[in-house]
Amino acid sequence: MTRHPTSDTELVPNGPLLLTLPELAAHLRIDRATVYRLLQRGELPIPVLRLGRSPRVRVSDLEHYLAEMADDERDRRLLPAFSRHRRAV
């Protein structure tokens, strides 16, 4: 007898593929209204998918965005040290 998955976590063992905007806000630890405002202004460059009337974002897009932010922050910290080193040489 074949067993069918009964919950989303069984379908996607590592978590959901899509987040609602309130879930996105919770992950980023910011207010839901802030998420809507940032998306509307284009300051949160994460594609929004519409499933009917419900906007969703892919977890993979969120992870990619956060990785880019971390890389930018690391580069910003390293850049001044690199410039000082270059001037001394």
C-alpha positions in Angstrom: 0.0 0.0 0.0 1.4 3.4 -1.0 1.5 6.1 1.7 0.6 9.6 0.6 2.1 12.6 2.4 -0.3 14.3 4.7 1.4 17.6 5.5 3.5 20.3 3.8 6.5 19.2 5.9 6.3 15.7 4.5 6.0 17.1 1.0 9.0 19.4 1.5 11.1 17.9 4.3 13.4 21.0 4.6 10.6 23.5 4.9 8.2 25.3 2.7 9.1 26.4 -0.8 7.0 29.6 -0.6 6.4 32.1 2.1 3.5 34.5 2.6 4.4 38.1 3.1 3.7 37.9 6.8 6.0 34.9 7.0 8.6 36.8 5.1 8.3 39.6 7.6 8.7 37.1 10.5 11.8 35.7 8.9 13.3 39.1 8.4 12.1 40.2 11.9 10.5 43.3 10.6 6.9 44.5 10.6 4.6 43.2 7.9 3.8 46.8 6.7 7.5 47.4 6.3 7.7 44.3 4.0 4.8 45.6 1.8 6.4 49.1 1.7 9.9 47.9 0.8 8.5 45.6 -2.0 6.3 48.5 -3.3 9.4 50.8 -3.4 11.6 48.2 -5.0 13.9 48.3 -2.0 13.4 44.6 -1.3 14.4 43.0 -4.7 12.7 39.6 -4.2 10.2 38.5 -6.9 6.7 38.2 -5.7 4.6 35.3 -7.1 0.8 35.5 -7.0 -1.2 32.4 -6.3 -4.7 33.7 -6.9 -4.9 36.8 -4.7 -2.1 35.6 -2.3 1.3 37.1 -2.8 4.2 34.7 -2.0 8.0 34.7 -2.3 10.2 31.7 -2.9 12.4 30.8 0.0 15.3 30.3 -2.5 14.9 34.0 -3.6 15.0 35.1 0.0 18.1 33.0 0.7 19.8 34.4 -2.4 19.0 38.0 -1.4 20.3 37.5 2.1 23.5 35.9 0.8 24.1 38.9 -1.5 23.5 41.3 1.4 26.1 39.3 3.5 28.6 39.4 0.6 28.1 43.2 0.2 28.6 43.8 3.9 31.7 41.7 4.0 33.1 43.5 0.9 32.3 46.9 2.5 34.3 45.9 5.6 37.2 44.6 3.6 37.4 47.5 1.2 38.7 50.2 3.6 41.5 47.8 4.8 42.4 47.0 1.2 42.6 50.7 0.3 44.8 51.5 3.3 47.1 48.5 2.5 47.4 49.7 -1.2 48.3 53.2 -0.2 51.1 52.0 2.1 52.7 49.9 -0.7 
